[in-house]
């Protein structure tokens, strides 16, 4: 699987993070294009889009792609269940480290 | 729950053993030329679309994709099954309502064990023992065996004759305060009868009124084999306390790859039945399906079933056997044709057929007397050879050639 991230690195916005993450999750976790339940606000763990092994892959993808280290309190924050929430977290972390 | 020794299960183990003995004997006698119309192993080549899906899955494998998956299966394929059932059954299932199993046999075991465990909890809580399972017969051969092995009591309720439809009044009479589950196969194997919505709703009324709130286990392993544009109605869609048992292998014609599931309706979510089923998989030592088949599932679900060859062979088998004077089940579905054994003795007829070179299944395996089952999954040539022999043994005097 190839996820292009170089150009995204230069885009600090939440939208870029969310778009990149959505693409990664759709491809890696077999989300069908016409899955009406799927969206950036859906809880990925509770709705079975990402399993326990997959969580590690998601964290690794976010940290590698955006050059941040996600602290434990952010990992266990309820926001860290959705693409929207994760994107907010990454945006905040990048703003803090800038 | 006490362990039930095999020695006390002979009533349920015996018929299959008898068929296996017969098969082995006649395979040797015929030097391997016995026409096997008993077991539904397809002679047709693997569907190219299915082959392509399997190859694409393998090409995509990376990392730990083929390592252990959790009891109950990996989350992603469970979600795909839940979505598929949402579309086909109109049930708002989630991934954790679905428990993946190596085929329908273990799915049925897990469903029964979950019902038994919950009933045992009820019994321990002070209600009387809830340990009976009502099974509509003729049924899949080992359903009563599984029930008895779990320390439960199989209560067999025959379908209406000659229609083969559900005898809801008889089921109502069989249900007691001790009934923990009812097993229905839709469409019926071996009869091929598709139960209609009215009879299923009547059954649901009976179950709703039952004081023991039994689990309805809807075995839908043959639901892909519904022909002629008939509408499949799931028993689980009309009664909330239901679990669906399914095997993908039959529709994909690769039964040996062992991929199935039991899905509990959302009404059980608060009671944690699916979670209990996952724990029972662990407690009973059931593995999940292979990681590879779980990964392939999403692609395979996209492929429409082309079972037209089976439908055509089934129609041909019905026509030939009817012309030969056999009294056949009115069922029009599944990969089987079911008929009354000339002379009335199922095993004697099957022995006679095997002596002539064709193996079919005596209805004793399905816990009914006097019938036999023909599988139509063999190639056209083998099926014709088998039908030629069965025509000779039929009540009518017309020869196979005269029928053509």
Interface residues (C-beta under 8 A of the other chain):
Chain A: X1 X29 X30 X32 X35 X37 X47 X48 X49 X50 X51 X52 X53 X54
Chain B: X62 X64 X70 X74 X75 X76 X78 X79 X80 X82 X83 X94 X95 X96 X298
